[in-house]
Amino acid sequence: MSNIIIMPLLIPLFTAILLVFFQKQAAVQRWIGGISVLGNIAMSAYIVHQVYLEGILTLNLSGWLAPYGIVFVSDMFAALLVLTTNIVGAACLFFAYRTIGKEKEKYYFYPFFHFLLVGVIGSFLTGDIFNLFVCFEVMLISSYALIVLGGTKRQLRESIKYILINIFSSALFVASVAYLYGTVGTLNLAHLSERVAEAGQGGMLTIISVLFLIVFGLKAGLLLFFWLPGSYSVPATAVTALFGGLLTKVGVYAIVRLFTLVFYHDQGITHVLIGGLAAVTMILGVIGAVAYKDVNRILIYNIIAGIGFIVFGVAIANTSALEGTIFYLIHDMVVKALLFLLGGTLIAVAGTEQLREMGGLIKRYPLLGWLFFVAAMALVGVPPLSGFIGKLLIVRGGLEDGWYWISGIGLASSLLMLYSMMKIFMSAFWGEEKSGVQPKVSVKGLLAPSVCLTVLVIFLGVGAEWVYPYVSMAAEVLAEPQQYIQAVLKE
């Protein structure tokens, strides 16, 4: 049964390889890709169910037992993120069918799309830190190709910044892995947890943990996000939605995993530092969202603020906060992809990104307007939508452990998020329609992926009673690392 946990990785991998041979046959690529993502959603949902029934599933490749061989691990946290990744990926892929254009389809858009999913899913499932680096690189190389697809001057300029910052962070990642291996002699995450506990997390190990925090903070957009607004604003809408929903979340996942499983022994240093970074990120993120007056920039800065709020839950690290972190991370993956799909559609029908040039679109596009409104309310955390439960649990955990000032910053940032999103809604959909504005595309069929994600956003909030047992099971493993260690090392 444990063999099935690698299937969500193998399905997009073989799909990507197969699609390379159909470069000039876009219709065939669409059919193969569509069947692949839908099948992977079903497979991921089945794995979630099996983990719920049987507990943590592990797979030792080639028969080499951990910690010596390559191991894949599917606890409930990883399983839920893999399922969410496939749902978001499917929505972005079906949106791309109508928007990406024939020219970009010829330049291996669909193979790179699926290779990116391979990197994201592999990052969630891997059980050792070196293969986490490998999966990161698969994801990043695919994102390099997707971000420059189209070849505009602005894309090339921003892609240089994006590539350079990721090359730097990857080099620092390798150095951090080398230091860690030299200190404790293993790279398996479960074995690392034991070795760090035996050695005591002080001195050198604390410095190494901070290095990893810098690496994953760069990739997640935690504080050092100067590269993100420009880079995420240049690709096609489907690619931006995929990046906004998934890429930064892989960095967040790595922070959650390492600082609940490996580096959790000296919280007086590491977790206080994480809390401070989270607070500053929330503040700077919402300042950017409030200050800008173009749709993409507002949405991108809301990504940054959301990252800060999620990581705040890691700093608190009690059961309530960890449950909230998982719930809000899943919500954020879905709602950010949804908002970028809706934002891209809004820009297409308005013919501009600038809010001052929009107005009155609710008359012609009522469904688009109300979908955007629901997504905005979910982002902010208005009950009973998906963002409310995660924010409530994180803030409650913060208040329980005395993180009063950062909890206050989190609540204040939510109000400013609301202001920034209502600025888009009121400017774009209300008031007088600007004369002479002609839509670049028809929204017929374009909103179907957004409708599906909106339904999921509503379900995650209204149906929280059904979702909570899975989230609680995931948080239990994060709060009690010994469960993960026993499952992997078979102790």
C-alpha angles and dihedrals in degrees: 000000000000090000090076093069092077093052095087087059097043095049096062091036095058090038091056092048092048093049091057088071092055097053095139097038104078095171092055091048090052093051094046093045094047094050089047097054094044091048090049091053089055092047093048092049090052091051091051088053093049093049089050090053101037106023127232115004121208134187123198108200119224091004095283108140122225134297091029101046137049110280132189118203129196112190118162093268093056093040093054092048092049090052091048091048092055093048092050091044091052093050092050092046095052090046089052091056090071100033114030096078132225094267094060092043089062092057097065098270093151097047091050090046091057094041087056089054088051090056094047095046092044090053090056095047105040118107099202132060098232092057087047086062091048092051090047089056093049088052094046096047089052091048090052089058094045096047094056096040104125096034100229118162092246092050092051092048094050094041090059089057091046094049095046095051091048093047089053093048091046091052089050088047091056091047091050091050090050092051091047093050091046090053103044104013101232141078101194107113095224092045090046089056091055095044094048089049091051094047094043119238102261139115110352096020092052090052090049090050090053090050090055090047089055091048096050092037089058091050093045096045092245106163093317093072100128090118096051108071095054096039096049094047098062109059126081115285095256090053093046090051090050092049093045093048100042121011101065089041091063088061090048090049091053091051091049093047098046097042095048098039108029114012103038100107100085103042092155088076110022101038094042088052090049090050092052092049090048092052094049091046092053092049096047092042096056092042088058092045092052096042101052125076102197122090101234095048092050092051093045093052088050087058088057094048090049092052089055092052094049093048090049086067089057091053092054091046098182120129096261093049093047091051089050091048092054094044093047093044091055090045092048094052091054100039096045091052089047094050093050092049090050092042091051090050090048092052091048095052094041094045092224143065094218117101093209089063094051133077146134096027093137088079094060099028109031095154092052090049097050094043088055091049092052091047091049092051090049091050092053093046102248110167136278092023126095100267094059099069096049094047092046093052094046094048091046090051090049093051091046091056097040100257090139101147096048090045087055091050089051093053092045091049089054090057091050090047087055090051093050093049094046088050088062094043096048096041096046104036106027132056126036121337112246112248120241095023111136123186116247093209140022115249090213105127091353095101097053095095090046091051090053093050091046090054089051091049090053092045093051088057103036092035096044089123089066095041097046098075090059092047091046091052090051092049092049091062091048091049093046107040092181090078091060092044093051093048093052102037094035091227 
